[in-house]
């Protein structure tokens, strides 16, 4: 099977959408589709980065879409990013694991990555139709709100905690230490490091925030590699992978959820937990509540069935170390036009401050050299 997914609304017809949905619902037929809206670039659009999105109203034939929504959101490739491995990773997460993941996340109705055309299509529920609130660094989340997000991370992490499935049917879930996504972000193999160096060279606020930590883009990249090699020796689980507050939402019923699984990976839990804590809380609130929040997450792990998780002290030590990735990959990579000035600067201030507050450089210094 091959599905060449168009990059723009003009290329879509009901047949393309039907083929994508058939990957999960082979008996569904579509009468017609209508484009609602589309966001296909980053500039001026705060919720688009590496993928575009097109929303459709769908009329199903013969009542065959009884379990499918009348409006769907299709994620599609952007021409400048067609070869990046993030697309296939997200399609795999949603289509191969989405039905068994219990955390609050968008429902998936089909998806396919076409290697010949380097396109992909991922059919998701349009969360806007459900009146969800998309969060970001300006949302003013409380410690209680953040605790609710960490509960969702525990729900994701526990079923895969040290799972033997990673040696068998889940071998495709990439670790942080090897594979195409690792190579994309690595110092010597991928292009992300050059993007970060460009961002630092051309944006004074990024340059001075990095200088305020006593680091450089290269030293941060080296720290990331050391931390990931170390944390690969710890209990691993399925990670969201990019769990900053901008990838979260609140439902009309008050539940917290996560979206955007392009960086999902096999790794250590604090990769997710720390990123959520630091980006969702103000500097003052993070300083006051981070240890209690980590302890609450640990208690949730125990309550959901993880026997003898790492101690609170051990988790907090890894919390300190994760700041290198959070700062280096998390937001130094993002051009200001992707999310706007306030959101970009707000995230970077929180991350750089946490790196300094937690003396992350010292916590990482004791780890073995690569």
C-alpha positions, 0 to 999 in steps of 0.5 A, a space after each residue: 500500500 502507498 498513500 501519497 498525502 497532499 501537502 495542501 488542501 487543494 490536493 485533497 479529495 475524499 479518496 485520500 482521506 478515506 485511504 488514511 482512515 482505512 488504515 484503522 477503519 477499513 469499512 468506512 466510506 466517505 460521501 464528501 469532505 469540506 476544508 474548514 481551515 489550514 495552517 501550513 507554516 510556522 510564521 505567524 501561527 503559534 501552533 504549527 512547527 514541523 508539521 502542517 494541519 488541515 481541518 475537514 468536515 466529513 460526511 460519511 456514507 451509509 452511517 458508516 462513520 458512527 464512531 468517527 467525528 464529523 470534523 477531523 484534523 489531518 497533520 501533513 508534511 511541510 515541504 522543507 521538513 519532508 525527510 525528518 524522522 519525526 513524522 514516521 515516529 508520530 504516525 507509529 505512536 498514534 497508529 500502533 500504540 494510540 489505542 492502548 495508551 490510557 493518558 488523555 490525548 487526541 484520538 487517532 482515526 488513521 495514519 500513514 507515512 509514505 517513504 516514496 513520496 516522503 509525505 505523511 497523513 495523520 487523521 486526528 480529532 480536531 480538539 477545537 471542536 471539543 472546546 479544549 483550552 490549549 496551554 502555553 507558558 503564558 497560561 498561568 498554571 498552578 502547582 495543582 494544574 501541573 500535578 494533574 499533568 504529571 498524573 497523566 505522565 504517570 499514566 503513560 509511563 507505568 504500563 511501559 516501565 522497564 517493559 520487556 516489550 521493548 525487546 520485542 514488538 516495541 523495538 521500533 520505539 527509538 531510544 535517546 542514544 541511537 536511531 534517526 531522531 538521536 542522529 538529528 539532534 546529535 552534535 556531529 551527525 545532525 543539523 539541529 546543532 547548526 540551527 541552534 548555533 545560528 539562533 544563538 548567533 543571530 538572537 541576542 537574548 538567546 546568546 545572553 541566556 546561554 552565557 548566563 548559564 556559563 555554557 555554550 551551544 557545544 558544551 550544552 550538546 555535550 552535556 545532553 549526550 552524557 545525560 542521555 547515555 547515563 539515563 539509558 542505564 536507568 529504568 526506561 519507559 515510553 516517553 512523550 518526549 516533548 512534554 513542555 506546557 505548549 504541548 498540553 491542553 485542558 478539556 471542557 471537563 477539566 482533564 489535562 492532556 498532551 498532544 504532539 508525539 513527534 519526539 516520543 522515545 524510550 527513556 527515563 521518566 524525568 525527561 518528561 516530568 522535568 520539562 513539564 514542571 519547568 515550563 508550566 510554572 513560574 520561576 517562583 512557583 517552580 522553586 517552591 513546588 518542584 520537589 513536592 511535585 516530583 514526589 507526587 509523581 513518584 507516589 502516583 507511579 507506586 499507586 499505579 503499580 511500579 514496584 520500588 521506583 527510584 527514590 525522591 532524591 534520585 529522581 531530583 538528581 536526574 531532574 537537575 540533569 535533564 535541564 541540559 536537554 530542556 534548554 538546549 533542544 527544548 527552546 533554543 531550537 525554536 525560531 521566535 516566529 514559531 510561537 511569538 516573542 513572549 512564549 519563546 522568551 518566557 520558556 527560555 527564561 524559565 529553562 535557563 533559570 532552572 539550569 542555574 538554580 539547580 546547578 545542573 552543570 555540577 550535577 552533570 559533571 560527575 557523570 562519565 565522559 562519552 
